[in-house]
């Protein structure tokens, strides 16, 4: 996927997260990270 397309998806997910947090009256905004592939996934969960 191109970086422009990934950036658009990341922005969309951030907006959804923010609106959902507002609707549920949360004071904590979860961090949503868009991963491009499995290698990125392992780096998130297995950082040493």
C-alpha positions in Angstrom: 0.0 0.0 0.0 1.3 3.5 -0.7 2.3 5.8 2.1 -0.4 8.3 1.1 -3.1 5.6 1.4 -1.8 4.4 4.7 -1.7 8.0 6.0 -5.4 8.5 5.0 -6.3 5.2 6.8 -4.4 6.3 9.9 -6.2 9.6 10.0 -9.5 7.9 9.6 -8.8 5.5 12.5 -7.7 8.4 14.7 -10.9 10.3 14.0 -13.0 7.2 14.7 -11.1 6.6 18.0 -11.5 10.2 19.1 -15.3 10.3 18.3 -15.8 6.9 20.1 -14.0 8.1 23.2 -16.1 11.3 23.2 -19.3 9.3 22.9 -18.4 7.0 25.7 -17.2 9.9 27.8 -13.7 8.5 28.3 -10.9 10.8 29.5 -8.3 8.4 28.0 -7.8 8.3 24.2 -6.5 4.9 23.1 -3.5 4.9 20.8 -4.3 3.3 17.4 -1.4 2.3 15.2 -1.8 1.2 11.6 0.6 -1.7 10.8 1.7 -2.2 7.2 2.8 -5.9 7.6 3.5 -8.7 10.0 7.0 -7.5 10.7 5.6 -4.3 12.1 3.2 -6.3 14.3 6.1 -8.3 15.9 8.0 -5.1 16.6 5.1 -3.7 18.5 4.6 -6.7 20.8 8.2 -8.0 21.1 10.3 -4.9 21.7 13.3 -5.7 23.9 
